[in-house]
Amino acid sequence: MDLPPELVREILLRLPVKSLVRFKCVSKQWLSLLSDSHFAKSHFDLATIAAPKLMYLSRDCSEAYSKGTVLVLWNPVTGFHRMVLYPTNDCPCCSYFFSGGVGYEKSNDDYLIVIGMVKDMVKPCWKYFSVRTNSWKEIEGDDRFGPCFGHNRQIGLLYNEAIHWLGLYQLSYVIVAFDTARKTLSKIALPYPLSPLAPGGIWR
């Protein structure tokens, strides 16, 4: 029995990506449908509603930066990968203290890499890379927040379209959040005050 094209599309939208890749071989019509960018966007939106997205950035990224190598973004389902060069050394970015993370910006269908560093424990520097524009940009007001000295290499957690780290603001520990839509950093107070220089804090 032949199904209406609209029904076939609705069924395919609810299948996993691995199956869709295989089904491109069924016919030219399915190949055209499954290769369409609007279908891909609809499939992603439906999957986002059904289940949360999880992303990961290697903890070796700060070591890679010091050697001048690259980041690799990889989709294990489709096999697609993207090489990303670190930003040039035009700011104090080579640091032992490092915060990094990966996020998705739904409004522009864009993936973002965020890095935060501080050189010689003096000046913080935060930047983000946009896969869509293929460029690094400095985050405005980034020098207000510092990566956490108590955690040498920290990978941010993505929640509610923002990446979160434990960081420093005016010599106090806070949660630093990067809004993937607004491209801004903000702070969230901890449930209880904690100073890195106070007795009983991480630094003693």
Secondary structure, 3 states (H helix, E strand, C coil): CCCCHHHHHHHHCCCCHHHHHHHCCCCHHHHHHHCCHHHHHHHHHHHHHHCCCCCCCCCCHHHHHHCCCEEEEECCCCCCEEEEECCCCCCCCCCCEEEEEEEEECCCCEEEEEEEEEECCCEEEEEEEECCCCEEEECCCHHHCEECCCCCEEECEEECCEEEEEEEECCEEEEEEEECCCCEEEEECCCCCCCCCCCCCCCC
